[in-house]
Amino acid sequence: MENPFELILEKLERIEIAIQKLNAPPQNDGEILLSRLETAKLLKINLTSLWKHTKSGKLKSYGIGNRVFYKKDEVLKSLTRIN
Protein backbone atom coordinates (compact mmCIF):
# COMPACT_ATOMS: atom_id res chain seq x y z
CA MET A 1 0.00 0.00 0.00
CA GLU A 2 1.30 3.45 -0.93
CA ASN A 3 2.08 6.11 1.56
CA PRO A 4 -0.94 8.47 1.85
CA PHE A 5 1.37 11.48 1.86
CA GLU A 6 2.82 10.44 -1.49
CA LEU A 7 -0.70 10.16 -2.90
CA ILE A 8 -1.51 13.65 -1.65
CA LEU A 9 1.70 15.03 -3.17
CA GLU A 10 0.93 13.42 -6.53
CA LYS A 11 -2.57 14.88 -6.54
CA LEU A 12 -1.25 18.31 -5.59
CA GLU A 13 1.25 18.17 -8.45
CA ARG A 14 -1.53 17.30 -10.90
CA ILE A 15 -3.66 20.16 -9.56
CA GLU A 16 -0.72 22.55 -9.90
CA ILE A 17 -0.17 21.50 -13.53
CA ALA A 18 -3.88 21.96 -14.28
CA ILE A 19 -3.85 25.45 -12.75
CA GLN A 20 -0.76 26.40 -14.77
CA LYS A 21 -2.52 25.31 -17.97
CA LEU A 22 -5.55 27.42 -17.08
CA ASN A 23 -3.40 30.47 -16.36
CA ALA A 24 -1.34 30.12 -19.54
CA PRO A 25 -1.98 32.88 -22.11
CA PRO A 26 -3.98 31.85 -25.16
CA GLN A 27 -1.82 30.66 -28.02
CA ASN A 28 -3.90 32.29 -30.74
CA ASP A 29 -3.60 36.09 -30.54
CA GLY A 30 -6.16 36.45 -33.31
CA GLU A 31 -8.95 35.45 -31.02
CA ILE A 32 -8.17 37.91 -28.23
CA LEU A 33 -11.21 40.14 -27.83
CA LEU A 34 -10.74 43.68 -26.57
CA SER A 35 -13.44 45.82 -25.01
CA ARG A 36 -14.11 49.31 -26.36
CA LEU A 37 -12.01 50.85 -23.59
CA GLU A 38 -9.12 48.41 -24.10
CA THR A 39 -9.18 49.08 -27.84
CA ALA A 40 -9.20 52.85 -27.32
CA LYS A 41 -6.26 52.57 -24.92
CA LEU A 42 -4.34 50.35 -27.36
CA LEU A 43 -4.82 52.91 -30.15
CA LYS A 44 -4.36 55.88 -27.79
CA ILE A 45 -7.64 57.47 -28.87
CA ASN A 46 -10.84 58.35 -27.05
CA LEU A 47 -14.09 56.39 -27.26
CA THR A 48 -15.67 58.93 -29.63
CA SER A 49 -12.84 58.48 -32.14
CA LEU A 50 -13.14 54.71 -31.77
CA TRP A 51 -16.87 54.96 -32.54
CA LYS A 52 -16.14 57.12 -35.63
CA HIS A 53 -13.55 54.64 -36.94
CA THR A 54 -16.01 51.79 -36.39
CA LYS A 55 -18.86 53.65 -38.09
CA SER A 56 -16.67 54.53 -41.09
CA GLY A 57 -15.69 50.87 -41.50
CA LYS A 58 -12.02 51.29 -40.62
CA LEU A 59 -12.51 49.01 -37.62
CA LYS A 60 -14.80 46.00 -37.40
CA SER A 61 -16.63 45.41 -34.13
CA TYR A 62 -18.30 42.29 -32.78
CA GLY A 63 -21.16 42.12 -30.35
CA ILE A 64 -22.09 39.71 -27.61
CA GLY A 65 -25.39 40.73 -26.10
CA ASN A 66 -25.18 44.48 -25.67
CA ARG A 67 -21.37 44.50 -25.36
CA VAL A 68 -19.00 45.51 -28.15
CA PHE A 69 -15.63 43.87 -28.77
CA TYR A 70 -12.79 44.17 -31.27
CA LYS A 71 -10.39 41.42 -32.35
CA LYS A 72 -6.87 42.47 -31.39
CA ASP A 73 -5.22 41.23 -34.59
CA GLU A 74 -7.79 43.07 -36.74
CA VAL A 75 -7.22 46.28 -34.79
CA LEU A 76 -3.46 46.03 -35.28
CA LYS A 77 -3.85 45.20 -38.98
CA SER A 78 -6.09 48.24 -39.48
CA LEU A 79 -3.17 50.55 -38.71
CA THR A 80 -1.67 51.99 -41.87
CA ARG A 81 1.94 52.95 -42.38
CA ILE A 82 2.78 56.60 -42.97
CA ASN A 83 5.52 57.33 -45.59
Residue frames as a rotation matrix with the C-alpha (Angstrom) as fourth column:
MET 1
0.579 0.815 0.000 0.00
0.815 -0.579 0.000 0.00
0.000 0.000 -1.000 0.00
GLU 2
-0.116 -0.628 0.769 1.30
0.587 -0.668 -0.458 3.45
0.801 0.399 0.446 -0.93
ASN 3
-0.689 -0.210 -0.694 2.08
0.692 -0.476 -0.543 6.11
-0.216 -0.854 0.473 1.56
PRO 4
0.371 0.927 0.053 -0.94
0.908 -0.350 -0.231 8.47
-0.195 0.134 -0.972 1.85
PHE 5
0.332 -0.316 -0.889 1.37
0.061 -0.933 0.354 11.48
-0.941 -0.172 -0.291 1.86
GLU 6
-0.777 -0.614 0.134 2.82
0.120 0.063 0.991 10.44
-0.617 0.786 0.025 -1.49
LEU 7
-0.292 0.771 0.566 -0.70
0.957 0.239 0.167 10.16
-0.007 0.590 -0.807 -2.90
ILE 8
0.617 0.518 -0.592 -1.51
0.573 -0.812 -0.113 13.65
-0.539 -0.269 -0.798 -1.65
LEU 9
-0.145 -0.767 -0.625 1.70
-0.108 -0.616 0.781 15.03
-0.984 0.180 0.006 -3.17
GLU 10
-0.805 -0.114 0.583 0.93
0.510 0.370 0.777 13.42
-0.304 0.922 -0.239 -6.53
LYS 11
0.160 0.954 0.255 -2.57
0.987 -0.151 -0.055 14.88
-0.014 0.260 -0.965 -6.54
LEU 12
0.523 -0.025 -0.852 -1.25
0.269 -0.944 0.192 18.31
-0.809 -0.329 -0.487 -5.59
GLU 13
-0.589 -0.795 -0.148 1.25
0.033 -0.206 0.978 18.17
-0.808 0.571 0.148 -8.45
ARG 14
-0.578 0.457 0.676 -1.53
0.816 0.308 0.489 17.30
0.016 0.834 -0.551 -10.90
ILE 15
0.534 0.786 -0.312 -3.66
0.801 -0.588 -0.112 20.16
-0.271 -0.190 -0.944 -9.56
GLU 16
0.126 -0.587 -0.800 -0.72
0.061 -0.800 0.597 22.55
-0.990 -0.124 -0.065 -9.90
ILE 17
-0.838 -0.427 0.340 -0.17
0.316 0.128 0.940 21.50
-0.445 0.895 0.028 -13.53
ALA 18
-0.129 0.885 0.448 -3.88
0.986 0.069 0.149 21.96
0.101 0.461 -0.882 -14.28
ILE 19
0.612 0.328 -0.720 -3.85
0.509 -0.860 0.041 25.45
-0.606 -0.391 -0.693 -12.75
GLN 20
-0.351 -0.821 -0.450 -0.76
0.015 -0.485 0.874 26.40
-0.936 0.300 0.182 -14.77
LYS 21
-0.744 0.140 0.654 -2.52
0.663 0.280 0.694 25.31
-0.086 0.950 -0.301 -17.97
LEU 22
0.334 0.943 0.014 -5.55
0.942 -0.333 -0.026 27.42
-0.020 0.022 -1.000 -17.08
ASN 23
0.586 -0.151 -0.796 -3.40
0.231 -0.911 0.343 30.47
-0.776 -0.385 -0.499 -16.36
ALA 24
-0.471 -0.793 0.387 -1.34
0.605 0.029 0.796 30.12
-0.642 0.609 0.466 -19.54
PRO 25
-0.304 0.354 -0.884 -1.98
-0.518 -0.841 -0.159 32.88
-0.800 0.410 0.439 -22.11
PRO 26
0.701 0.613 0.365 -3.98
0.000 0.511 -0.859 31.85
-0.713 0.602 0.358 -25.16
GLN 27
-0.246 -0.871 0.426 -1.82
0.462 0.281 0.841 30.66
-0.852 0.404 0.333 -28.02
ASN 28
-0.236 0.245 0.940 -3.90
0.954 -0.124 0.272 32.29
0.184 0.962 -0.204 -30.74
ASP 29
-0.772 -0.133 -0.621 -3.60
0.348 -0.906 -0.239 36.09
-0.532 -0.401 0.746 -30.54
GLY 30
-0.901 0.414 0.131 -6.16
-0.035 -0.369 0.929 36.45
0.433 0.832 0.346 -33.31
GLU 31
-0.074 0.937 -0.341 -8.95
0.521 0.328 0.788 35.45
0.850 -0.120 -0.513 -31.02
ILE 32
-0.654 -0.146 -0.742 -8.17
0.734 -0.358 -0.577 37.91
-0.181 -0.922 0.342 -28.23
LEU 33
0.200 0.803 0.561 -11.21
0.746 -0.496 0.444 40.14
0.635 0.330 -0.698 -27.83
LEU 34
-0.863 -0.466 -0.195 -10.74
0.493 -0.695 -0.524 43.68
0.109 -0.548 0.829 -26.57
SER 35
0.143 0.897 -0.418 -13.44
0.873 -0.313 -0.373 45.82
-0.465 -0.312 -0.828 -25.01
ARG 36
0.722 0.169 0.671 -14.11
0.528 -0.762 -0.376 49.31
0.447 0.626 -0.639 -26.36
LEU 37
0.925 -0.365 0.106 -12.01
-0.347 -0.700 0.624 50.85
-0.153 -0.614 -0.774 -23.59
GLU 38
0.322 -0.839 0.439 -9.12
0.231 0.519 0.823 48.41
-0.918 -0.163 0.360 -24.10
THR 39
0.270 -0.167 0.948 -9.18
0.960 0.117 -0.252 49.08
-0.069 0.979 0.192 -27.84
ALA 40
0.891 0.094 0.444 -9.20
0.162 -0.980 -0.117 52.85
0.424 0.176 -0.888 -27.32
LYS 41
0.738 -0.667 0.098 -6.26
-0.345 -0.249 0.905 52.57
-0.579 -0.702 -0.414 -24.92
LEU 42
0.225 -0.656 0.721 -4.34
0.637 0.659 0.401 50.35
-0.738 0.369 0.566 -27.36
LEU 43
0.204 -0.062 0.977 -4.82
0.931 -0.296 -0.213 52.91
0.303 0.953 -0.003 -30.15
LYS 44
-0.619 -0.414 -0.667 -4.36
0.686 -0.699 -0.203 55.88
-0.382 -0.583 0.717 -27.79
ILE 45
-0.739 0.515 0.435 -7.64
-0.019 -0.661 0.750 57.47
0.673 0.546 0.499 -28.87
ASN 46
-0.740 0.556 0.378 -10.84
-0.553 -0.183 -0.813 58.35
-0.383 -0.811 0.442 -27.05
LEU 47
-0.517 0.596 0.615 -14.09
0.381 0.803 -0.457 56.39
-0.766 -0.002 -0.643 -27.26
THR 48
0.477 0.696 -0.537 -15.67
-0.177 -0.522 -0.834 58.93
-0.861 0.493 -0.126 -29.63
SER 49
-0.081 -0.603 -0.794 -12.84
-0.966 -0.149 0.211 58.48
-0.245 0.784 -0.570 -32.14
LEU 50
-0.882 -0.200 0.426 -13.14
-0.167 0.979 0.113 54.71
-0.440 0.029 -0.898 -31.77
TRP 51
0.007 0.971 0.239 -16.87
0.314 0.224 -0.923 54.96
-0.949 0.082 -0.303 -32.54
LYS 52
0.480 0.145 -0.865 -16.14
-0.625 -0.636 -0.453 57.12
-0.616 0.758 -0.215 -35.63
HIS 53
-0.538 -0.750 -0.384 -13.55
-0.825 0.377 0.421 54.64
-0.171 0.543 -0.822 -36.94
THR 54
-0.736 0.353 0.578 -16.01
0.203 0.929 -0.309 51.79
-0.646 -0.110 -0.756 -36.39
LYS 55
0.302 0.933 -0.193 -18.86
0.114 -0.237 -0.965 53.65
-0.946 0.270 -0.178 -38.09
SER 56
0.307 -0.250 -0.918 -16.67
-0.852 -0.503 -0.148 54.53
-0.425 0.828 -0.367 -41.09
GLY 57
0.980 0.132 -0.146 -15.69
-0.183 0.886 -0.426 50.87
0.074 0.444 0.893 -41.50
LYS 58
0.187 -0.982 -0.019 -12.02
-0.723 -0.124 -0.680 51.29
0.665 0.141 -0.733 -40.62
LEU 59
-0.839 -0.369 0.401 -12.51
-0.545 0.572 -0.613 49.01
-0.003 -0.733 -0.681 -37.62
LYS 60
-0.161 0.784 -0.600 -14.80
-0.264 0.551 0.791 46.00
0.951 0.286 0.119 -37.40
SER 61
-0.575 0.039 0.817 -16.63
-0.818 -0.037 -0.574 45.41
0.007 -0.999 0.053 -34.13
TYR 62
-0.535 0.401 -0.744 -18.30
0.124 0.908 0.400 42.29
0.836 0.122 -0.535 -32.78
GLY 63
-0.240 0.535 0.810 -21.16
-0.873 -0.484 0.061 42.12
0.424 -0.692 0.584 -30.35
ILE 64
-0.659 0.195 -0.726 -22.09
0.415 0.900 -0.135 39.71
0.627 -0.390 -0.674 -27.61
GLY 65
0.021 0.748 -0.664 -25.39
0.975 -0.163 -0.153 40.73
-0.223 -0.644 -0.732 -26.10
ASN 66
0.935 0.315 0.162 -25.18
0.342 -0.923 -0.178 44.48
0.093 0.222 -0.971 -25.67
ARG 67
0.449 -0.856 -0.257 -21.37
-0.011 -0.293 0.956 44.50
-0.893 -0.427 -0.141 -25.36
VAL 68
0.956 -0.197 -0.217 -19.00
-0.254 -0.184 -0.949 45.51
0.147 0.963 -0.226 -28.15
PHE 69
0.451 -0.848 0.279 -15.63
0.124 0.369 0.921 43.87
-0.884 -0.381 0.271 -28.77
TYR 70
0.685 -0.379 -0.622 -12.79
-0.727 -0.289 -0.623 44.17
0.056 0.879 -0.473 -31.27
LYS 71
0.878 -0.477 0.032 -10.39
0.477 0.879 0.013 41.42
-0.034 0.003 0.999 -32.35
LYS 72
0.518 -0.734 -0.439 -6.87
-0.016 -0.521 0.853 42.47
-0.855 -0.435 -0.282 -31.39
ASP 73
-0.390 -0.737 0.552 -5.22
0.574 0.274 0.772 41.23
-0.720 0.618 0.316 -34.59
GLU 74
0.176 0.530 0.829 -7.79
0.965 -0.260 -0.038 43.07
0.195 0.807 -0.557 -36.74
VAL 75
0.932 0.122 -0.341 -7.22
0.235 -0.920 0.315 46.28
-0.275 -0.373 -0.886 -34.79
LEU 76
0.134 -0.971 -0.196 -3.46
0.015 -0.196 0.980 46.03
-0.991 -0.135 -0.012 -35.28
LYS 77
-0.409 -0.250 0.878 -3.85
0.813 0.337 0.475 45.20
-0.414 0.908 0.065 -38.98
SER 78
0.592 0.736 0.330 -6.09
0.806 -0.538 -0.247 48.24
-0.005 0.412 -0.911 -39.48
LEU 79
0.474 -0.511 -0.717 -3.17
0.045 -0.799 0.600 50.55
-0.879 -0.317 -0.355 -38.71
THR 80
0.876 -0.179 0.447 -1.67
0.461 0.042 -0.886 51.99
0.140 0.983 0.120 -41.87
ARG 81
0.003 -0.968 -0.251 1.94
0.900 -0.106 0.422 52.95
-0.436 -0.227 0.871 -42.38
ILE 82
0.919 0.177 -0.351 2.78
0.057 -0.944 -0.326 56.60
-0.389 0.280 -0.878 -42.97
ASN 83
0.152 -0.847 -0.509 5.52
-0.803 -0.406 0.437 57.33
-0.577 0.342 -0.741 -45.59
